[in-house]
Amino acid sequence: FVDSWPNIRENYYKLYDPYVKEYMETHETLHKLYSEKIQEMKNNKSYLNLKSDIAKGDILSTLSNKL
């Protein structure tokens, strides 16, 4: 194990950087998508016709929790 340590560290960093990059890009894409969908919901006629502010808040809260 000790003799393999330099290779283990090297392989770790070869995997780590692409993983972090992919994770950040995916998170950014999802955040943008959910933000767009929340805005679409705010402009949706069915949503706008809801009489209850509580119902509107629940819907937006459910979507916002995905962020």
C-alpha positions in Angstrom: 0.0 0.0 0.0 2.7 2.5 1.0 4.6 1.8 -2.2 1.5 2.6 -4.2 0.7 5.8 -2.4 2.1 8.2 -5.1 -0.1 6.5 -7.7 -3.1 6.6 -5.5 -2.7 10.3 -4.9 -2.1 10.9 -8.6 -5.2 8.9 -9.6 -7.3 10.7 -7.0 -6.5 14.1 -8.4 -7.0 12.9 -12.0 -10.5 12.0 -11.0 -11.2 14.8 -8.5 -10.9 17.8 -10.8 -13.2 16.4 -13.6 -15.7 15.3 -11.0 -15.8 18.8 -9.3 -16.1 20.5 -12.7 -19.0 18.2 -13.8 -20.7 18.6 -10.4 -20.5 22.4 -10.5 -21.7 22.5 -14.1 -24.6 20.2 -13.4 -25.6 22.2 -10.3 -25.4 25.4 -12.2 -27.6 24.0 -15.0 -30.2 22.7 -12.6 -30.3 26.0 -10.7 -30.9 27.9 -13.9 -33.6 25.4 -15.0 -35.4 25.5 -11.7 -35.2 29.3 -11.6 -36.7 29.4 -15.1 -39.5 27.0 -14.2 -40.3 29.0 -11.0 -40.7 32.1 -13.2 -42.8 30.2 -15.7 -45.1 29.1 -12.8 -45.4 32.7 -11.5 -46.7 33.6 -15.0 -48.9 30.6 -15.4 -52.7 31.4 -15.7 -53.7 28.6 -13.4 -51.3 29.8 -10.8 -52.4 33.4 -11.2 -56.0 32.3 -10.8 -55.4 30.7 -7.4 -57.2 32.6 -4.7 -55.2 31.4 -1.8 -51.8 33.0 -1.1 -51.0 29.9 1.0 -51.5 27.6 -2.0 -49.4 29.9 -4.2 -46.7 29.9 -1.5 -46.8 26.2 -1.2 -46.3 25.7 -4.9 -43.4 28.1 -5.0 -41.9 26.7 -1.9 -42.0 23.2 -3.4 -40.2 24.4 -6.5 -37.7 26.6 -4.5 -36.8 23.6 -2.3 -35.3 22.0 -5.4 -32.7 24.8 -5.6 
